[in-house]
């Protein structure tokens, strides 16, 4: 056998794809965890079927996991993949257009039966000569070799076939010079009570690795570790980061964390993660519906807890009346909305920036709330923490917008020290002083939080309009206008306590690319690539939506052209037009349930640059 030739590369994109029961999410997660452990920078993008029980073998039932890893800073999971692992014809058909020309496609040749080809919509086998285009095709008998590896294991056929994803993973580990030991350690922990399953998965993983080593058709690559700041890291998804940020905020504020939520895709994992943290004092309540979820959280807030409710677009609509109740009672509550494609059930597993206008305006009456958006899986921790800080210190409901791309994606996250996180001091009323429910702090216009059971702080709050200062029920027309203005002014005061808007790139550029939320990685990468071509461009990416940073008008006014890029029909662009009508705004919008690609962003930016 000829000596293994290893090619050094800066970065690679690999996608694992198969039926939703083929374990593609587990396979991708293990590859990404191993890559993170050995020091690569990574970004991931799991892609789930929209239907819970999509027909097996069909394109609609395909589950995928894309990973971008390298030794330079990685902002996105990548546009097109260098390597595709397709476990059946449907997986090949669903992902064929997302493989780079000259890329490698590994298929389970055993799955390309006449029946499976028909299910996937193929008239002829695409693996036949001249049918698959300019790709490097590896037809591996993955199912057959998995069965052969486990023939003496004592497992039944169904159990043996469940391990075939590990054969594919073993091949991928050989291609990219990844060690097997971390995944083997995972088996030992995950299946500790079932040693035969541990051994079966280990054997199949090694068989895939050895198979790749014995066929000369496969190329091998090495991606060196990235240069990242020293510290303790872990691979972190957006949903888990959100949960941890809320836990950290409760600890810093010396309050109990309560979550009242109804499970909804793609936000459910936040509830799951928090329900597992009873050891940290978290109280989790799975409600029967969205309205009950937020109402229990609002009750917990009244009782003195850091209260949280989580949801996605349809659930946010159901919670709107109770958010209005939080506005008029001026109680702190965090509403996490993990956006997905709409309307109605829409695209429950696909990403979209669909709910910005709902978050800003989707309530009856004048009902202002603070709106914040996270922009990467790992900084969901940061913005969950800051959301809680603002809610508590300003006695207001705050909506944190993430999305399916951030929630399910992952990247390395440097674990912070609690001592380094900013202080959180809630305006809790003290025993022994005269208390008026709507008397306000002059600096922040914030009322004090009277915890029930504190002697001398008895008071009434509720959904009816209240008299300024005293808090008694009021039907005085002028008072309603005063209270409405004060609630709005209180939210706008938050601008004094958030950072000014940062601008990336060239300060003397003619074009400003504007984004918000989860599009950050793609927009910033497109900017970097355009600047590397010698063109000048700047980016303003917004995390604070309402109120906007105090220097927003100044930032917008510095550039000849402003291009707003978002995964909806133009919600942020409409918001900017209403806030700063003196400027013109170009738009680039995508509504496909998919993130931007860097290539399409660059193409649009180049068109605008050529028009200047």
Protein Blocks (a to p, Z undefined) as FASTA:
>chain_A
ZZddddddfbdcddddddfklommmmmmmmmmmmmmnopacdddddddfbfblcehiakl
pccddddddfbdcfbgbjbdfbdcdfbfklmmmmmmmccehiacdddfklmcfklmmmno
pabdfkbghklojaddddddfklmmmmmmmmnopafklmmmmmmmmmmmmmmmmnopafk
lmmmmmmmmmmmlmmlmmmmmmmmmmmmmmmmmpmkbccdddddddddedddddddfklm
mmmmmmmmmmmnopacddddddddfklmmmmmmmmmmmnopacdddfbfklmmmmmmmmm
mnopacdddddfklmmmmmmmmmmmmmnopacdddddddddehjlpmkbccdfklmmmmm
mcghjddddddddfbfklmmmmmmmmmmmmmmnopaddddddfklmmmccddddddfklp
ccdddddddehiacdfkbccfklopacdddehiahiaccddjbdcdehjlpacfbfklmm
mmmmmmmmmmmmmmmmcccdddehjfkbcbdcddehjllmmmmmmmmmmmmnopacdddd
dfblbdcdfklmmmmmmpfbdcddddbehlmmmmmmmmmmmbccddddddehpacdfklm
mmmmmmmmmmZZ
